Amino acid sequence: MKKSLSNKLDKISPSMTLAITSKANKLKREGKKVYSFGTGEPDFDTPKVIIDAANEAMEKGITRYTDVKGLIDLREAISQKYKNEFSLDYDPESEIIVSSGAKHSLFTALQALLSDGDEVIIPVPYWVSYSEMVKVAGGKPVFVYPKKENNFILTKEELEAVVTPKSKVIMLNNPSNPTGVVYTKEQLKEVANVCVKEGIYILSDEIYEMLLYNDKQFTPIASLSDEIKDITITINGASKSYAMTGWRIGYALANKEIVKAMNTIQGQCVSHPSSISQYATIKALKADQNIVYDMVKEYDKRRKYMLDFLMNIDGVEPINPDGAFYVFADVSAFYGKEYKGKQINGSIDFADALLSSKYVAVIPGIGFGADDFIRFSYATSMDDIKEGLKLFKEFINEIK
Ligand SMILES: Cc1ncc(COP(=O)(O)O)c(C=O)c1O
């Protein structure tokens, strides 16, 4: 008799974003032209200077194990970035750890912070993996629901209402995936002050920090005060800013105790990310940052086009994003109605019908805890955006 697999699997579900992508990929393999607003990854190639650095790494023999926390030159480059851009001091030896993507940094941080039954506060909507990562680490996700009218920005009162003696961590994502909303300094202060008072760690996922529009300023929550810095684990990485999703480089900045714990955990599993990717990321951080801003300019054109288009469809209510590369749109006005005789009862039905009929892929909001919404990514070509949105509008017009 075969024994069953781990009971951990009973608690967690597979990534919703990956599920829709695999369905879209299947249609592509069948020869269909799919307009994909699904995946959260830059459509740009990794800038040439970074590729050249990777080649150089291999030529120079940077192909061996590195320190578990990553190459010291990379940690120094990260430290320098935080000093130059945000006047934040992190010791490269003991307060920075590089992991295999920001997802892995978050995972390791949660493993280091949580004991069984610890509560983790997660504002909704949230990035799909947060709740599942918390459960794998033995924690209990506690959702808090900021108001749509307030652009889903968490207030002091909303946070205070869910704090219990078991609250251990809050997971913030700024700029947000899926909403694209960016917190102001004052809004962050409100949240951070509650965390200081209650002794709650702040796990701040700032992976989209360089992708900003509308002249929006970004504030790392750790920069608000030394006290706040001490309870904050900042997560960042190369994937989104430098179009390096496949290279798998993320990193965490935190106090010595936390970084030491993450180092112990990481050292017993993946050891460290690829030495070649690490070396290339040093170049990414030190290069002329127009390699990023050129992409941001392009995203901004697409963002404006998409937002304008969606705002002009009756019943579709997009949130105006200041960061990342997503538009999160409320489509609940169509729930309860029918598409080709089939009732749409939520974001999964909506996304499914759209993909099967028009070959347009979007992510159902339910994966982010917000079933009234669907998420569009504009990290895809302008031509595809124009054509895909035309088909989206056709789909909407056919809903009865
Ligand atoms: C909010 C957020 N955090 C983390 C990640 C993961 O980034 P990485 O590819 O570096 O693991 C993503 C990727 O979609 C994301 O949207």
The ligand as an SDF file (V2000), in Angstrom:
LIG
                    3D

 16 16  0  0  0  0  0  0  0  0999 V2000
    4.9330   40.9650   -4.9650 C   0  0  0  0  0  0  0  0  0  0  0  0
    5.9140   39.9690   -5.4590 C   0  0  0  0  0  0  0  0  0  0  0  0
    6.8630   39.5250   -4.6310 N   0  0  0  0  0  0  0  0  0  0  0  0
    7.7660   38.6220   -5.0300 C   0  0  0  0  0  0  0  0  0  0  0  0
    7.7470   38.1120   -6.3080 C   0  0  0  0  0  0  0  0  0  0  0  0
    8.7470   37.0610   -6.6930 C   0  0  0  0  0  0  0  0  0  0  0  0
    9.8620   37.5900   -7.2980 O   0  0  0  0  0  0  0  0  0  0  0  0
   11.0590   36.6460   -7.7450 P   0  0  0  0  0  0  0  0  0  0  0  0
   10.8260   36.2970   -9.1710 O   0  0  0  0  0  0  0  0  0  0  0  0
   12.2900   37.4680   -7.5560 O   0  0  0  0  0  0  0  0  0  0  0  0
   11.0480   35.4450   -6.8910 O   0  0  0  0  0  0  0  0  0  0  0  0
    6.7640   38.5310   -7.2080 C   0  0  0  0  0  0  0  0  0  0  0  0
    6.6790   37.9470   -8.5520 C   0  0  0  0  0  0  0  0  0  0  0  0
    5.6630   37.9390   -9.2100 O   0  0  0  0  0  0  0  0  0  0  0  0
    5.8300   39.5010   -6.7670 C   0  0  0  0  0  0  0  0  0  0  0  0
    4.8890   39.9620   -7.5860 O   0  0  0  0  0  0  0  0  0  0  0  0
  1  2  1  0
  2  3  1  0
  2 15  2  0
  3  4  2  0
  4  5  1  0
  5  6  1  0
  5 12  2  0
  6  7  1  0
  7  8  1  0
  8  9  2  0
  8 10  1  0
  8 11  1  0
 12 13  1  0
 12 15  1  0
 13 14  2  0
 15 16  1  0
M  END
$$$$
